[in-house]
Amino acid sequence: MTQLEYARKGTITEKMKETALAEGVSPEFIRDGIAKGNIIICHNLKHRDSKPLAVGSGLRTKINANIGTSADDLDIAKELEKARVAVASGADAIMDLSTGGPVDEIRRAVIAETSACIGSVPLYQAALDAVRVRKKAIVDMTVDDIFRGIIRHAEDGVDFITVHCGVTRSTVERMRNEGRIMDVVSRGGAFTIEWMNWNNRENPLYEHFDRLLEITKEYDMTLSLGDGFRPGCLADATDRAQIHELILLGELTQRAQESGVQVMIEGPGHVPINQIEANVLLQKRLCHGAPFYVLGPLVTDIAPGYDHITCAIGGAIAAAAGADFLCYVTPSEHLRLPTV
């Protein structure tokens, strides 16, 4: 059984007790929040020697740090040092976003390096495998390729996965009809849209959402429903595409929770200060109180090299408004991979 299923039966688990102690709340508070869907415990059943992480309403705001190799920088030791430094500095979670080198080996090394919660984006691996292993284009990924990647990450013990299930043909149409300055800046969103356009098919993660739920439920892995249409500049914030995707994610949240799968929702990147609170309130309303995981948000587009500051401003406002999980942004954002 998953933590959500236990909570709905009124059972308090060891993970609920452990996270309650860490948060300074009662186990009943954790259990009741999980049952309502506004608290999650991120912890894959396969993730040994790690601490379960509770995220959600009434708990301390959590911080995630992104690390990962690229084709231009394959130094695994450097990424492991980043993981150590991030946790020592207070990060609650690490996302391995590696897109270069032996990504399976890197992911497993990161998981072994720390007891922190681990997240990933399995679509990156499926895309990399298509290009490097099968000598194909990203658009030649099959549906089975995508789901095989998800299973590999689940088997390795990844606690939460970002999946861009709300990137659908109808959302793309709304974006094009309204118009955007930056279009799609999400890598996973861009991969998915290109795949849909080339194959003239719906997003497999949306079309086969029940298959995704079966996999994640087996491992009690949390679904982090990604924001493929997150705004890449202030002018695109809170537009038709972003909100339509959020409506879809709210519907998928209900389906996931009904099946016993825990869910959090990912949120926008570039948002004007006077729209941040509205974005949090919209997410909480449309997604029935599911925990909100935001990138930044960045409150201006004109500060490359200083985006740790623009993110600190947006993150503080978002957290005060009810965001539950903040993804760090370093001075390197928009410019390069971050250094240790």
C-alpha positions as CSV (number, residue, x, y, z in Angstrom):
1,M,0.0,0.0,0.0
2,T,1.0,3.6,-0.6
3,Q,1.3,6.3,2.1
4,L,-1.9,7.8,0.7
5,E,-3.8,4.6,0.9
6,Y,-2.6,4.0,4.5
7,A,-3.6,7.6,5.4
8,R,-7.1,7.2,4.0
9,K,-7.5,4.1,6.1
10,G,-6.6,6.1,9.2
11,T,-3.3,4.2,9.6
12,I,-0.2,6.1,10.9
13,T,3.0,4.6,9.4
14,E,6.6,4.8,10.5
15,K,7.3,7.3,7.7
16,M,4.5,9.5,9.0
17,K,6.0,9.3,12.5
18,E,9.5,10.1,11.3
19,T,8.4,13.1,9.2
20,A,6.2,14.4,12.0
21,L,9.1,14.4,14.3
22,A,11.3,16.2,11.8
23,E,8.5,18.8,11.2
24,G,7.5,19.3,14.9
25,V,3.9,18.3,14.2
26,S,1.8,15.3,15.3
27,P,1.7,12.1,13.3
28,E,-2.0,12.6,13.0
29,F,-1.4,16.0,11.3
30,I,0.8,14.3,8.7
31,R,-1.7,11.5,8.2
32,D,-4.7,13.8,7.8
33,G,-2.8,16.0,5.4
34,I,-1.8,13.1,3.2
35,A,-5.4,11.8,3.2
36,K,-6.6,15.2,2.0
37,G,-3.8,15.3,-0.7
38,N,-2.3,18.6,0.7
39,I,0.8,16.8,2.2
40,I,3.0,14.2,0.5
41,I,5.8,12.0,1.7
42,C,8.5,11.7,-1.0
43,H,10.1,8.3,-0.6
44,N,10.5,5.5,-3.1
45,L,10.1,2.1,-1.5
46,K,13.4,1.2,-3.3
47,H,15.4,4.1,-1.8
48,R,17.4,2.6,0.9
49,D,19.3,4.5,3.6
50,S,17.3,7.7,2.9
51,K,15.1,10.0,4.9
52,P,11.4,10.4,3.9
53,L,10.6,14.0,3.1
54,A,7.2,15.5,3.9
55,V,6.1,18.4,1.7
56,G,2.9,20.4,2.0
57,S,0.5,22.6,3.9
58,G,1.5,23.5,7.4
59,L,5.1,22.2,7.1
60,R,8.4,23.9,6.6
61,T,9.0,25.2,3.1
62,K,11.4,22.8,1.4
63,I,14.3,23.5,-1.0
64,N,15.5,21.5,-4.0
65,A,18.9,21.9,-5.7
66,N,19.4,20.8,-9.3
67,I,22.6,19.1,-10.4
68,G,23.6,17.1,-13.4
69,T,26.1,16.6,-16.3
70,S,25.7,17.8,-19.9
71,A,27.5,16.8,-23.1
72,D,30.0,19.6,-22.4
73,D,30.8,18.6,-18.8
74,L,30.8,14.9,-17.9
75,D,32.7,15.2,-14.5
76,I,30.7,12.9,-12.2
77,A,32.9,13.8,-9.2
78,K,32.0,17.4,-9.6
79,E,28.3,16.6,-9.6
80,L,28.7,14.5,-6.4
81,E,30.5,17.4,-4.8
82,K,27.6,19.7,-5.8
83,A,25.2,17.2,-4.1
84,R,27.3,17.3,-0.9
85,V,27.5,21.0,-0.9
86,A,23.8,21.5,-1.5
87,V,22.8,19.2,1.3
88,A,25.3,20.8,3.7
89,S,23.9,24.2,2.8
90,G,20.4,23.1,3.7
91,A,18.9,21.5,0.5
92,D,16.1,19.0,1.3
93,A,16.1,17.4,-2.1
94,I,18.4,16.9,-5.1
95,M,17.3,16.6,-8.7
96,D,19.7,14.8,-11.0
97,L,19.1,16.3,-14.4
98,S,22.0,14.7,-16.2
99,T,21.9,14.7,-20.0
100,G,25.5,13.7,-20.8
101,G,27.8,10.8,-20.1
102,P,26.7,7.5,-18.3
103,V,23.5,8.9,-16.9
104,D,22.5,5.7,-15.2
105,E,25.8,5.5,-13.4
106,I,25.6,9.2,-12.4
107,R,22.0,8.9,-11.1
108,R,22.9,5.8,-9.0
109,A,26.0,7.6,-7.7
110,V,24.0,10.6,-6.6
111,I,21.4,8.4,-4.9
112,A,24.2,6.6,-3.0
113,E,26.0,9.9,-2.1
114,T,23.4,11.4,0.2
115,S,20.3,10.5,2.2
116,A,18.4,13.4,0.7
117,C,15.2,13.1,-1.3
118,I,16.0,12.5,-5.0
119,G,14.1,13.7,-8.1
120,S,14.6,13.3,-11.8
121,V,13.1,13.8,-15.3
122,P,13.0,10.4,-16.9
123,L,12.2,11.9,-20.3
124,Y,15.7,13.3,-20.6
125,Q,17.0,9.7,-20.4
126,A,14.6,8.4,-23.0
127,A,15.6,11.2,-25.3
128,L,19.3,10.6,-24.7
129,D,18.9,6.8,-25.3
130,A,17.1,7.4,-28.5
131,V,20.0,9.6,-29.8
132,R,23.0,7.8,-28.3
133,V,22.0,4.1,-28.1
134,R,19.5,3.7,-31.0
135,K,21.1,6.4,-33.2
136,K,17.7,8.0,-33.8
137,A,16.2,11.4,-33.4
138,I,14.4,12.4,-30.2
139,V,11.1,12.3,-32.1
140,D,11.7,8.6,-32.8
141,M,11.2,7.7,-29.2
142,T,8.5,5.1,-28.8
143,V,5.9,5.1,-26.0
144,D,7.6,2.1,-24.6
145,D,10.9,3.9,-24.6
146,I,9.4,6.6,-22.5
147,F,7.9,4.2,-19.9
148,R,11.1,2.1,-19.8
149,G,13.0,5.2,-18.7
150,I,10.5,5.8,-16.0
151,I,10.8,2.3,-14.7
152,R,14.6,2.5,-14.6
153,H,14.4,5.6,-12.5
154,A,11.8,4.0,-10.2
155,E,13.9,0.9,-9.8
156,D,17.0,3.0,-8.8
157,G,15.0,4.6,-6.0
158,V,14.2,8.0,-7.3
159,D,11.6,9.5,-5.0
160,F,9.8,11.9,-7.3
161,I,9.8,12.3,-11.1
162,T,8.8,15.3,-13.2
163,V,6.4,14.3,-15.9
164,H,5.0,16.8,-18.4
165,C,1.5,15.2,-18.6
166,G,-0.3,18.5,-19.2
167,V,1.5,19.3,-22.4
168,T,-1.3,18.4,-24.8
169,R,-2.2,19.2,-28.3
170,S,-5.1,21.4,-27.1
171,T,-2.7,23.4,-24.8
172,V,-0.3,23.9,-27.7
173,E,-3.1,25.2,-29.8
174,R,-4.1,27.7,-27.1
175,M,-0.5,28.9,-26.8
176,R,-0.2,29.5,-30.6
177,N,-3.6,31.2,-30.8
178,E,-2.8,33.6,-28.0
179,G,0.9,34.1,-29.0
180,R,3.9,34.2,-26.7
181,I,7.3,36.0,-26.7
182,M,9.3,33.0,-25.4
183,D,7.0,30.1,-26.5
184,V,8.2,27.0,-24.5
185,V,11.3,27.2,-22.3
186,S,10.8,23.9,-20.5
187,R,13.1,21.2,-22.0
188,G,10.7,18.4,-21.2
189,G,7.9,20.4,-22.6
190,A,9.8,21.2,-25.8
191,F,10.8,17.5,-26.3
192,T,7.1,16.5,-25.9
193,I,5.7,19.1,-28.2
194,E,8.2,18.3,-30.9
195,W,7.4,14.6,-30.5
196,M,3.7,15.3,-30.8
197,N,4.1,17.5,-33.9
198,W,6.4,15.0,-35.7
199,N,4.3,11.9,-34.9
200,N,0.9,13.7,-35.1
201,R,-0.1,12.1,-31.8
202,E,-1.2,13.1,-28.3
203,N,1.3,13.2,-25.5
204,P,1.9,9.6,-24.4
205,L,2.1,10.6,-20.7
206,Y,-1.4,12.2,-21.0
207,E,-2.9,9.5,-23.2
208,H,-1.5,6.7,-21.1
209,F,-1.7,8.3,-17.7
210,D,-3.2,5.2,-16.1
211,R,-0.1,3.2,-17.2
212,L,2.0,5.9,-15.5
213,L,0.0,5.6,-12.3
214,E,0.4,1.8,-12.2
215,I,4.2,2.3,-12.3
216,T,4.4,5.0,-9.7
217,K,2.0,3.3,-7.3
218,E,4.1,0.1,-7.3
219,Y,7.1,2.1,-5.9
220,D,5.0,4.8,-4.0
221,M,7.0,7.3,-6.1
222,T,5.6,10.8,-6.1
223,L,4.4,12.3,-9.4
224,S,5.6,15.9,-9.8
225,L,3.3,17.1,-12.6
226,G,5.6,19.4,-14.6
227,D,4.8,22.8,-16.1
228,G,5.8,22.5,-19.7
229,F,4.2,25.9,-20.4
230,R,5.9,27.8,-17.6
231,P,6.6,31.4,-18.7
232,G,10.1,32.2,-19.8
233,C,9.6,35.9,-19.4
234,L,7.3,38.2,-17.4
235,A,5.2,39.0,-20.5
236,D,4.1,35.4,-20.8
237,A,3.1,34.9,-17.2
238,T,-0.4,33.7,-16.3
239,D,-1.4,33.4,-19.9
240,R,-3.9,31.0,-21.5
241,A,-1.5,28.1,-22.1
242,Q,-0.1,28.2,-18.6
243,I,-3.6,28.2,-17.0
244,H,-5.0,25.6,-19.4
245,E,-2.1,23.2,-18.5
246,L,-2.8,23.9,-14.8
247,I,-6.5,23.0,-15.2
248,L,-5.4,19.7,-16.8
249,L,-3.0,19.0,-14.0
250,G,-5.8,19.6,-11.5
251,E,-7.8,16.9,-13.3
252,L,-4.9,14.5,-13.4
253,T,-4.2,15.2,-9.7
254,Q,-7.7,13.9,-8.9
255,R,-7.2,10.8,-11.0
256,A,-3.8,10.1,-9.4
257,Q,-5.1,10.5,-5.8
258,E,-8.1,8.3,-6.5
259,S,-5.6,5.6,-7.5
260,G,-3.5,6.1,-4.4
261,V,-0.6,8.0,-6.0
262,Q,0.8,11.1,-4.3
263,V,1.1,14.2,-6.4
264,M,2.7,17.7,-6.3
265,I,2.4,20.4,-9.0
266,E,5.2,22.3,-10.6
267,G,4.9,26.0,-11.1
268,P,6.0,29.0,-13.1
269,G,9.5,30.5,-13.5
270,H,9.2,34.1,-14.6
271,V,6.3,35.9,-12.8
272,P,5.8,39.6,-12.0
273,I,5.8,40.3,-8.3
274,N,2.1,41.3,-8.4
275,Q,1.1,38.0,-9.9
276,I,3.0,35.5,-7.7
277,E,0.3,35.2,-5.0
278,A,-2.4,34.9,-7.6
279,N,-0.5,32.0,-9.2
280,V,-0.2,30.2,-5.9
281,L,-3.9,30.7,-5.1
282,L,-4.9,29.5,-8.6
283,Q,-2.8,26.3,-8.2
284,K,-4.1,25.5,-4.8
285,R,-7.7,26.0,-6.0
286,L,-7.5,24.2,-9.3
287,C,-5.3,21.3,-8.0
288,H,-7.3,20.8,-4.8
289,G,-4.6,21.8,-2.4
290,A,-1.8,19.6,-3.8
291,P,1.7,20.8,-2.8
292,F,3.1,23.4,-5.1
293,Y,6.7,23.2,-6.3
294,V,8.0,26.4,-8.0
295,L,11.1,27.3,-9.9
296,G,12.0,30.7,-8.5
297,P,9.9,32.5,-9.4
298,L,12.1,35.1,-11.0
299,V,10.7,38.6,-10.7
300,T,12.6,40.2,-13.6
301,D,14.0,39.1,-16.9
302,I,16.9,41.5,-17.0
303,A,19.3,40.2,-14.3
304,P,21.3,37.3,-15.7
305,G,24.2,36.7,-13.3
306,Y,22.1,37.8,-10.4
307,D,19.1,35.4,-10.7
308,H,19.9,34.0,-7.2
309,I,18.7,37.4,-6.0
310,T,15.6,37.6,-8.3
311,C,14.7,34.1,-7.3
312,A,15.1,34.8,-3.5
313,I,12.7,37.7,-3.9
314,G,10.1,35.6,-5.8
315,G,10.6,32.5,-3.7
316,A,10.0,34.4,-0.4
317,I,6.8,35.9,-1.8
318,A,5.7,32.5,-3.2
319,A,6.4,30.7,0.1
320,A,4.6,33.3,2.1
321,A,1.6,32.8,-0.2
322,G,1.6,29.1,0.3
323,A,4.1,27.5,-2.1
324,D,5.5,24.4,-0.4
325,F,8.7,23.5,-2.3
326,L,11.1,25.9,-3.9
327,C,13.7,25.0,-6.6
328,Y,16.9,26.9,-6.1
329,V,18.3,29.2,-8.8
330,T,22.0,30.1,-8.9
331,P,23.8,33.0,-10.4
332,S,24.5,30.8,-13.4
333,E,20.8,30.6,-14.4
334,H,20.5,31.4,-18.1
335,L,24.3,31.5,-18.6
336,R,25.9,28.2,-17.9
337,L,25.9,25.1,-15.6
338,P,26.4,26.1,-12.0
339,T,29.8,25.5,-10.4
340,V,30.3,23.7,-7.1
